[in-house]
């Protein structure tokens, strides 16, 4: 997912880089993260491309702030992204690489502990998603925004549930080895 597309989506109303970072934190942190430096650099590049325009506004707190808005070209780019093909790029879960190489750990107990920690991490994230879902329902009940936010969150919840089930199965299969070399699993 290109950061520029997400920024275009957030700019329904003019916003500063700080506002956009806050939008990430409040609505997409469970899906995707972006650092402030990435956001500000992308905003400047998008303005050079003509997707955004900006102006300086007085701030009640601290220095003046630069506020960005989508241009007509930015509106068109957002529409094209939303109407385009789904972006299903490969996930980069470092833990999958760790699991791939677990046979090299040479210690079945450490392997079991590792998989338990993976499962527990997924369970904790599932609880966070469930809390987000509960908050979301209260905050914007009945709006179109909450409908689509809920669809995205539902996919995240189901994905985590499947990962937790996989962990349980992997732990069960590992226990069934009954002391055998995990490399033969």
N, C-alpha and C positions, 0 to 999 in steps of 0.2 A: 504494500500500500504506500503510495507516494504521500509524503507529508504535505505536499502542496495541495493535494485533493482534500485532505482532511481540513486544512486551513480554509480552503474555499468553502467547505461545508459549514465551518464555524462562523463565517462572516455574513450571516443573514443580516446582522446589524454591524455598523462600524465598531471596531475593537482594537485595542492595543495588543502588542505582543504579550504583555503580562495577562491581559484578559483571556487571550487564546490559551496560554499555559494553564490558567485556572479552569478553562473549559475542558482541557485534557484531563486535569486532575479530577474534575467532578463528573465527567460523563464517559470518558474512554480509558481511564487508568486500568480497568480490568481487561481491556483488549489490547491496548497499545500505548506506549509512552514516548514522549519526545522531550528532550532537554531544551531549556530556554535558548541555549546557543544555537541549536538546530532550528528552532522556531524563528528566531530573529534573522538568522542568515537566509532562511527560506523566504521570509517576508520581503527582504531586500531584493532577492533574486526575482521574486514574482512581480514586484513593482517594476523592475527593469524590463521584464517580459511584457508588461502592459496588462497583467491579470489583476493587479491591485493599484489603487491610488492611495496616497496618504496625505495627512495634514497634521500639523502640530496643534495640540490643544493644551490649554492651561490646566494644571492639576491642582486640586485642593491640598494634596499631600505631596510635597517634593517638587522635583523639576517638571517641566512641560513633558507631555507624552505624545508619541507619534501614534495616530489612530489610522487604521487601514480600513478600506472598504473595497468590495469587489467592483471591478469595472464591467462593462458589457462583455468584454472578452473573457473576463473571469467567470461571469454568469454562464457563458457558453461552454467554457471548459468544465465547469461543475456539472452542467446538464449532460455533456458528452460522457463524463466519467460515470455518472449514475445510470446512464443508458447503455454503457459499454458492457463488455464481457466481465463476468465476475473475476476478481483477482484472487485466485486460489494458489498463491505461491507456497512452496514447501515451508513447513514450520521449522524453525530453528530452535529446537529444544535441546540444550546441551546435555540434559539428563539422558536423552536417548543415546548419545555417544558414550556416556558413562556406562549405561546398561549394556551396550554393545560389547564393551571391554571388561565386563565383570568377571569373565572366566579367568582373567589374568590376576584377579585379586588374591587367589590362592588360599583364601580363608572363608569358608562357607558361612561362619557366624557373622563376619563383617559384611558379607554379601546380603545376608538376611537383614541385618540392621540397616544397611543402605536402602534396600527396597522398602522397609518399614518407614524410613524417613521420607522416601519419595511419596508413599501413600499418605502419610501424615501431612505432607506439604500440600498435596492435592485436596485433602479433606479440609485443611485450613482455608485454602483458596475457595473451595466450594461454599464454606460458611460465609466468607466475605461476599461472594456473588449473591448468596441467598439474602444477606443483609441489604445489599444494593437493590435487589428486587423488591424487598419490602419497603425501603425508602422511596424508590421510584414510584411505586404504586400510590403512596400517600402524597407525594409531591405534585404529580401531574395527572392524577387519575382522570381517565376518559379522553385524553388528548391524543392527537395523531402522533405526536412526538413519543409519548409513552408507549404507544402500540409498537413502533419500530424499535425503540430502545429495548422493549421487552423481548421482541423477536431475537435481537442480537444477544441479549443476556441469556435467553433460553438455550440458544446454541452453545454458549459458553458453559452453562450449567450441565447440559447433557454430555458435552465433551468431557468435563471433569468427572462426572459420574462414571462414564465409560473408562476413564483412566484409573479411577479408584477400583473399579471392578477388575481391570487388568492387573493392578498391583496385588489384589487379593488372590487372583488366580496364580500369578507368578510366585507369590509366597507359598501357596499351597503346593505348587509343582516343585519348588525348591525343597520344601519339607519332605516331600515324597521321595526325594533322592536318597534320604536316610543315610547321609554321610558319604554318598558317592561324590565323585569329582564333578563340580558344577559345569566344567567344560563339556561334559557329556550330556547336558540337559537339552 
